C-alpha cells in the first residue's frame, strides 16, 4: 500500500499539521495514523467505517 511507502504523500494532515498525526481517506473508511518517518513506522490510532 502507498501509505507504507510514503505516508506523508499518501495521507492528509489531521488537526494541526504537525507532520505526525495524519488521516488516510478512502471511499469507505477513514483511518487516523501516527507516522514516524525516522523510524519508518505507521501506527493506526482509529478506523472509522463510512457506510
C-alpha positions in Angstrom: 0.0 0.0 0.0 1.2 3.5 -0.8 0.8 4.7 2.8 3.6 2.3 3.9 6.0 3.6 1.2 5.3 7.3 1.5 2.9 8.0 4.4 3.2 11.8 4.2 2.3 11.9 0.5 -0.5 9.3 0.7 -2.3 10.9 3.7 -3.6 14.3 4.7 -2.9 16.3 7.9 -5.3 15.5 10.8 -6.0 18.5 13.0 -2.9 20.7 13.3 -0.4 19.8 10.7 2.3 18.5 13.0 3.6 16.1 10.4 3.0 13.1 12.7 -0.8 12.7 13.0 -2.3 12.0 9.6 -5.5 10.8 8.1 -6.0 8.3 5.3 -9.3 8.9 3.5 -10.6 6.1 1.3 -14.0 5.5 -0.3 -15.5 3.6 2.6 -13.2 4.4 5.6 -11.1 7.0 7.3 -8.0 5.9 9.3 -6.2 8.2 11.8 -2.5 7.3 11.7 0.6 8.2 13.8 3.5 8.5 11.3 7.1 8.4 12.5 9.2 8.7 9.3 12.5 8.5 11.2 11.6 5.0 12.4 9.7 4.1 9.3 6.5 3.3 11.2 2.9 3.9 10.7 0.6 3.2 13.6 -3.2 3.0 13.3 -4.9 5.1 16.0 -8.5 4.9 14.8 -10.5 3.4 11.9 -14.0 4.7 11.0 -16.2 2.9 8.5 -18.3 5.2 6.3 -21.1 3.1 5.2 
